[in-house]
């Protein structure tokens, strides 16, 4: 960032110096000349401020390993003020250039050429008659006509501020699970693998029965989720909003894949082992003929309860949740919601989370608050560097988003995954 700020400041001062020379040549440019001098002075002061903050940022990186938020805010403010001054300098340059342009050097429009003809001047003086003008080439005058005096030069498009982004998926699955942090590259936990309960009533003086308990050590690795993109240094310097936008999109991309991995990662290669692959299959023996989606979910909650756990949430695809809300009785009345007021996304006393990460036609019910935990090794971060490939020679920067995360599923049997439609025999 330090280099781009210096380049921008130097360019602005060079333009301002040129404007001073142009203003000195004009006859009625006193006000513009004064404003140019003030801008040059302001830009000089701004250049000194940039040097000071750049030195401060360098010291912070040496001592703290990063630039403080206060310094970042100050540099962004200086950049914003500089852009405004550069825009004003450009406006003055165009204004002075127009004053110095001689009519003989400017290309006349069709209308101006016509009014200069003898026929038109005669018509204008007599007040009647006909005026004609021969054209070597006929050009349609449309909104795309360009050139000095043309229609196109007078019509400028309206630029809507900001960037229109694509819709974002709300991330919900992580919020259902216990959070955690780790400083290692893997998570280990001891899981009970067997319990032989031989407890029984015992007569006085008799031997007591022995019970057995076995354990298993489980390990889940920390996985890295990352991606990157390349951008021009000049573009990032000229459009401060763009870097923030790229930052946000990179972070969103990480969260999007993270949610997919937490829910359905298959555990192969560098994938997390998600909740669905570890969940218990829905017991089809619990189904009854004519079960609706509402009844099927209640039976899945029952299956969790029979495993001695208490479900804390339901995950559905938005299509299935819409089907449930649209269910009606024999009289056409909606069963689940009031169509005027809607309703809370809850079913059978449990919160319902809808996400497109869940396959349509399927459901996941479980004790999310106690059965699994997400560990962050490195929070999602975005870094910018010129030291990648030929970036330095091409004035490009590489922007990388990365996070490291692990998922530990302690009680797989507390999750039940299944399909609303019974499998065909």
Number of C-alpha atoms within 10 A of each C-alpha: 12 15 10 17 23 17 13 18 20 15 12 22 20 11 16 25 14 12 24 18 11 18 25 13 12 15 9 12 16 12 9 19 20 12 16 23 15 13 20 21 14 15 21 16 11 19 20 13 15 20 14 12 17 20 13 14 20 16 14 15 13 10 10 11 10 12 17 13 9 8 15 14 11 14 20 13 11 17 22 14 14 22 18 10 18 20 12 14 21 14 12 20 20 11 14 19 14 10 14 13 10 8 8 7 7 10 13 15 13 14 10 11 11 18 14 10 13 13 15 17 14 14 13 14 8 9 9 9 10 10 15 10 13 7 9 6 6 7 9 8 12 10 12 12 16 14 13 13 16 19 15 15 13 13 12 7 6 6 6 7 6 9 9 7 8 7 6 10 12 12 17 14 18 16 11 20 19 15 14 14 14 16 11 10 13 17 16 11 13 11 13 13 10 11 11 10 11 11 10 9 8 10 8 7 6 7 8 13 11 10 10 9 10 10 11 11 10 13 12 17 19 24 19 17 19 18 14 14 12 15 17 13 19 15 13 18 20 16 13 14 13 16 16 12 13 19 18 13 16 23 19 18 16 19 19 16 15 23 19 17 21 24 22 20 20 17 15 8 7 13 19 25 22 21 26 22 15 21 20 20 17 23 13 14 6 11 16 12 6 8 14 14 19 17 15 23 22 13 19 27 27 18 25 21 15 11 11 11 19 18 24 17 22 26 23 22 19 18 14 18 20 12 11 18 18 14 16 13 8 6 6 8 13 15 12 17 17 11 11 6 7 10 11 10 15 13 15 13 10 14 15 18 20 22 20 13 22 20 15 16 16 15 24 26 28 30 24 24 16 18 20 22 20 20 20 20 20 15 12 18 15 18 11 17 13 17 11 11 11 11 17 13 8 11 13 21 22 18 19 19 23 19 20 19 24 24 25 27 23 16 18 18 19 27 30 27 20 21 18 19 12 13 7 4 3
